[in-house]
Amino acid sequence: MVESEITARIAARRAGLDELEDQLVKQVEELRVERDELAVAERVWRRMAEQLAAEAAAEPAPVEVAGRAVLLSRTRGPAVAEDALPPDCRRASSLSCASGGPVPTRQVGEVLGLQVAVRGKLEPLRGKLSKLAGRGWMRKLPDGRSAARL
């Protein structure tokens, strides 16, 4: 009687261990599948990050508008550096930052090498400064001067 009871207990324990082993094998398989999915997600994320970094580092390309090539300035944001601006806009923005206060359009034109005595030469610059203000790179004051956006 003692012998059959011990055999029954051993058999019951073996069945319990076999069941536990099956559960653990299933859990290990689920972990491997999840780990493989995470590896794929990580590769996709790295590719996306590389593409975004390449796009952010790229110089702005000229776009044709009404038959003329123009450079588009991007809207200011946390991931957009000042390098994304066309060279003239970048110089105007840095002048505004360096002066520490509002800058008249005429002064920006002088720095950019425009003929400031000719009014028609300053109007396109006023338009650029207004676009920069509209896209968050600068502030346009009511008196027409431009200031750095801090």
CYANA upper distance limits for C-alpha pairs under 8 A (distance plus 0.5 A):
  1 MET  CA      5 GLU  CA      6.73
  2 VAL  CA      6 ILE  CA      6.69
  3 GLU  CA      7 THR  CA      6.72
  4 SER  CA      8 ALA  CA      6.59
  5 GLU  CA      9 ARG  CA      6.73
  6 ILE  CA     10 ILE  CA      6.63
  7 THR  CA     11 ALA  CA      6.58
  8 ALA  CA     12 ALA  CA      6.56
  9 ARG  CA     13 ARG  CA      6.53
 10 ILE  CA     14 ARG  CA      6.52
 11 ALA  CA     15 ALA  CA      6.64
 12 ALA  CA     16 GLY  CA      6.69
 13 ARG  CA     17 LEU  CA      6.62
 14 ARG  CA     18 ASP  CA      6.56
 15 ALA  CA     19 GLU  CA      6.68
 16 GLY  CA     20 LEU  CA      6.67
 17 LEU  CA     21 GLU  CA      6.49
 18 ASP  CA     22 ASP  CA      6.75
 19 GLU  CA     23 GLN  CA      6.88
 20 LEU  CA     24 LEU  CA      6.68
 21 GLU  CA     25 VAL  CA      6.59
 22 ASP  CA     26 LYS  CA      6.71
 23 GLN  CA     27 GLN  CA      6.71
 24 LEU  CA     28 VAL  CA      6.58
 25 VAL  CA     29 GLU  CA      6.74
 26 LYS  CA     30 GLU  CA      6.81
 27 GLN  CA     31 LEU  CA      6.65
 28 VAL  CA     32 ARG  CA      6.71
 29 GLU  CA     33 VAL  CA      6.76
 30 GLU  CA     34 GLU  CA      6.71
 31 LEU  CA     35 ARG  CA      6.52
 32 ARG  CA     36 ASP  CA      6.62
 33 VAL  CA     37 GLU  CA      6.76
 34 GLU  CA     38 LEU  CA      6.68
 35 ARG  CA     39 ALA  CA      6.77
 36 ASP  CA     40 VAL  CA      6.89
 37 GLU  CA     41 ALA  CA      6.68
 38 LEU  CA     42 GLU  CA      6.53
 39 ALA  CA     43 ARG  CA      6.82
 40 VAL  CA     44 VAL  CA      6.77
 41 ALA  CA     45 TRP  CA      6.57
 42 GLU  CA     46 ARG  CA      6.67
 43 ARG  CA     47 ARG  CA      6.80
 44 VAL  CA     48 MET  CA      6.71
 45 TRP  CA     49 ALA  CA      6.56
 46 ARG  CA     50 GLU  CA      6.61
 47 ARG  CA     51 GLN  CA      6.69
 48 MET  CA     52 LEU  CA      6.61
 49 ALA  CA     53 ALA  CA      6.54
 50 GLU  CA     54 ALA  CA      6.59
 51 GLN  CA     55 GLU  CA      6.63
 52 LEU  CA     56 ALA  CA      6.58
 53 ALA  CA     57 ALA  CA      6.58
 54 ALA  CA     58 ALA  CA      6.55
 56 ALA  CA     79 ALA  CA      8.26
 56 ALA  CA     80 VAL  CA      7.16
 56 ALA  CA     81 ALA  CA      8.34
 56 ALA  CA     84 ALA  CA      7.53
 57 ALA  CA     83 ASP  CA      8.23
 57 ALA  CA     84 ALA  CA      7.80
 58 ALA  CA     84 ALA  CA      7.93
 59 GLU  CA     83 ASP  CA      8.11
 59 GLU  CA     84 ALA  CA      6.69
 59 GLU  CA     85 LEU  CA      8.43
 59 GLU  CA     86 PRO  CA      8.30
 60 PRO  CA     71 LEU  CA      7.05
 60 PRO  CA     72 LEU  CA      7.33
 60 PRO  CA     73 SER  CA      7.90
 60 PRO  CA     84 ALA  CA      6.71
 60 PRO  CA     85 LEU  CA      7.36
 60 PRO  CA     86 PRO  CA      7.00
 61 ALA  CA     71 LEU  CA      6.78
 61 ALA  CA     72 LEU  CA      8.08
 62 PRO  CA     69 ALA  CA      6.14
 62 PRO  CA     70 VAL  CA      5.66
 62 PRO  CA     71 LEU  CA      5.02
 62 PRO  CA     72 LEU  CA      7.48
 63 VAL  CA     69 ALA  CA      5.90
 63 VAL  CA     70 VAL  CA      5.83
 63 VAL  CA     71 LEU  CA      6.57
 63 VAL  CA     72 LEU  CA      7.58
 64 GLU  CA     68 ARG  CA      5.74
 64 GLU  CA     69 ALA  CA      4.88
 64 GLU  CA     70 VAL  CA      6.57
 65 VAL  CA     69 ALA  CA      6.80
 65 VAL  CA     70 VAL  CA      7.23
 71 LEU  CA     86 PRO  CA      6.97
 72 LEU  CA     85 LEU  CA      8.40
 72 LEU  CA     86 PRO  CA      8.02
 73 SER  CA     84 ALA  CA      7.66
 73 SER  CA     85 LEU  CA      5.78
 73 SER  CA     86 PRO  CA      7.03
 73 SER  CA    132 LEU  CA      8.03
 74 ARG  CA     80 VAL  CA      8.41
 74 ARG  CA     84 ALA  CA      7.33
 74 ARG  CA     85 LEU  CA      7.28
 74 ARG  CA    135 ARG  CA      7.57
 75 THR  CA     80 VAL  CA      8.38
 75 THR  CA    135 ARG  CA      5.09
 75 THR  CA    136 GLY  CA      6.92
 75 THR  CA    137 TRP  CA      8.09
 76 ARG  CA     80 VAL  CA      6.46
 76 ARG  CA     81 ALA  CA      8.25
 76 ARG  CA    135 ARG  CA      6.51
 76 ARG  CA    136 GLY  CA      5.85
 76 ARG  CA    137 TRP  CA      6.40
 77 GLY  CA     81 ALA  CA      8.42
 80 VAL  CA     84 ALA  CA      7.18
 82 GLU  CA     90 ARG  CA      7.08
 83 ASP  CA     90 ARG  CA      7.66
 85 LEU  CA     89 CYS  CA      6.52
 85 LEU  CA     90 ARG  CA      6.05
 86 PRO  CA     90 ARG  CA      6.58
 87 PRO  CA     91 ARG  CA      6.69
 88 ASP  CA     92 ALA  CA      6.70
 88 ASP  CA    112 LEU  CA      7.59
 89 CYS  CA     93 SER  CA      6.58
 89 CYS  CA    128 LYS  CA      7.75
 89 CYS  CA    129 LEU  CA      8.24
 89 CYS  CA    132 LEU  CA      8.12
 90 ARG  CA     94 SER  CA      6.61
 91 ARG  CA     95 LEU  CA      6.55
 91 ARG  CA    112 LEU  CA      8.04
 92 ALA  CA     96 SER  CA      6.80
 92 ALA  CA    108 VAL  CA      6.61
 92 ALA  CA    112 LEU  CA      8.12
 92 ALA  CA    129 LEU  CA      8.47
 93 SER  CA     97 CYS  CA      6.83
 93 SER  CA    137 TRP  CA      7.77
 93 SER  CA    138 MET  CA      7.42
 93 SER  CA    148 ALA  CA      7.14
 94 SER  CA     98 ALA  CA      6.48
 95 LEU  CA     99 SER  CA      6.57
 95 LEU  CA    108 VAL  CA      7.73
 96 SER  CA    100 GLY  CA      7.21
 96 SER  CA    101 GLY  CA      7.33
 96 SER  CA    102 PRO  CA      7.25
 96 SER  CA    103 VAL  CA      6.60
 96 SER  CA    146 SER  CA      7.57
 96 SER  CA    147 ALA  CA      6.03
 96 SER  CA    148 ALA  CA      5.71
 97 CYS  CA    101 GLY  CA      7.94
 97 CYS  CA    147 ALA  CA      7.86
 97 CYS  CA    148 ALA  CA      5.65
 99 SER  CA    103 VAL  CA      7.83
100 GLY  CA    148 ALA  CA      8.24
101 GLY  CA    147 ALA  CA      6.38
101 GLY  CA    148 ALA  CA      7.82
102 PRO  CA    141 LEU  CA      8.39
102 PRO  CA    145 ARG  CA      6.20
102 PRO  CA    146 SER  CA      5.66
102 PRO  CA    147 ALA  CA      4.72
102 PRO  CA    148 ALA  CA      7.88
103 VAL  CA    107 GLN  CA      7.10
103 VAL  CA    108 VAL  CA      7.51
103 VAL  CA    145 ARG  CA      5.78
103 VAL  CA    146 SER  CA      5.72
103 VAL  CA    147 ALA  CA      6.61
104 PRO  CA    108 VAL  CA      7.15
104 PRO  CA    144 GLY  CA      7.48
104 PRO  CA    145 ARG  CA      4.97
104 PRO  CA    146 SER  CA      6.91
105 THR  CA    109 GLY  CA      6.64
105 THR  CA    122 LEU  CA      7.74
105 THR  CA    125 LEU  CA      7.82
105 THR  CA    126 ARG  CA      7.03
105 THR  CA    144 GLY  CA      7.96
105 THR  CA    145 ARG  CA      6.70
105 THR  CA    146 SER  CA      7.74
106 ARG  CA    110 GLU  CA      6.77
106 ARG  CA    116 VAL  CA      6.55
106 ARG  CA    122 LEU  CA      7.55
107 GLN  CA    111 VAL  CA      6.92
108 VAL  CA    112 LEU  CA      6.75
109 GLY  CA    113 GLY  CA      6.63
109 GLY  CA    114 LEU  CA      5.62
109 GLY  CA    115 GLN  CA      7.91
109 GLY  CA    116 VAL  CA      6.66
109 GLY  CA    122 LEU  CA      7.20
109 GLY  CA    125 LEU  CA      7.66
110 GLU  CA    114 LEU  CA      6.24
110 GLU  CA    115 GLN  CA      7.81
110 GLU  CA    116 VAL  CA      6.89
114 LEU  CA    121 LYS  CA      7.21
114 LEU  CA    122 LEU  CA      8.09
115 GLN  CA    121 LYS  CA      6.81
115 GLN  CA    122 LEU  CA      8.42
116 VAL  CA    121 LYS  CA      7.12
116 VAL  CA    122 LEU  CA      6.92
118 VAL  CA    122 LEU  CA      7.76
119 ARG  CA    123 GLU  CA      7.27
120 GLY  CA    124 PRO  CA      8.14
121 LYS  CA    125 LEU  CA      7.90
122 LEU  CA    126 ARG  CA      6.71
123 GLU  CA    127 GLY  CA      6.84
124 PRO  CA    128 LYS  CA      6.82
125 LEU  CA    129 LEU  CA      6.68
126 ARG  CA    130 SER  CA      6.60
127 GLY  CA    131 LYS  CA      6.69
128 LYS  CA    132 LEU  CA      6.68
129 LEU  CA    133 ALA  CA      6.67
129 LEU  CA    138 MET  CA      8.05
129 LEU  CA    140 LYS  CA      8.18
129 LEU  CA    146 SER  CA      7.67
130 SER  CA    134 GLY  CA      6.62
130 SER  CA    140 LYS  CA      7.19
131 LYS  CA    135 ARG  CA      6.68
132 LEU  CA    136 GLY  CA      6.77
132 LEU  CA    137 TRP  CA      5.64
132 LEU  CA    138 MET  CA      6.22
133 ALA  CA    137 TRP  CA      6.08
133 ALA  CA    138 MET  CA      4.94
133 ALA  CA    139 ARG  CA      5.53
133 ALA  CA    140 LYS  CA      6.30
134 GLY  CA    138 MET  CA      8.39
136 GLY  CA    149 ARG  CA      7.61
137 TRP  CA    148 ALA  CA      7.72
137 TRP  CA    149 ARG  CA      6.41
138 MET  CA    146 SER  CA      7.13
138 MET  CA    147 ALA  CA      6.25
138 MET  CA    148 ALA  CA      5.33
138 MET  CA    149 ARG  CA      5.13
139 ARG  CA    146 SER  CA      6.13
139 ARG  CA    147 ALA  CA      5.59
139 ARG  CA    148 ALA  CA      6.61
139 ARG  CA    149 ARG  CA      6.21
140 LYS  CA    144 GLY  CA      6.97
140 LYS  CA    145 ARG  CA      6.67
140 LYS  CA    146 SER  CA      5.27
140 LYS  CA    147 ALA  CA      7.06
141 LEU  CA    145 ARG  CA      5.92
141 LEU  CA    146 SER  CA      6.50
141 LEU  CA    147 ALA  CA      7.92
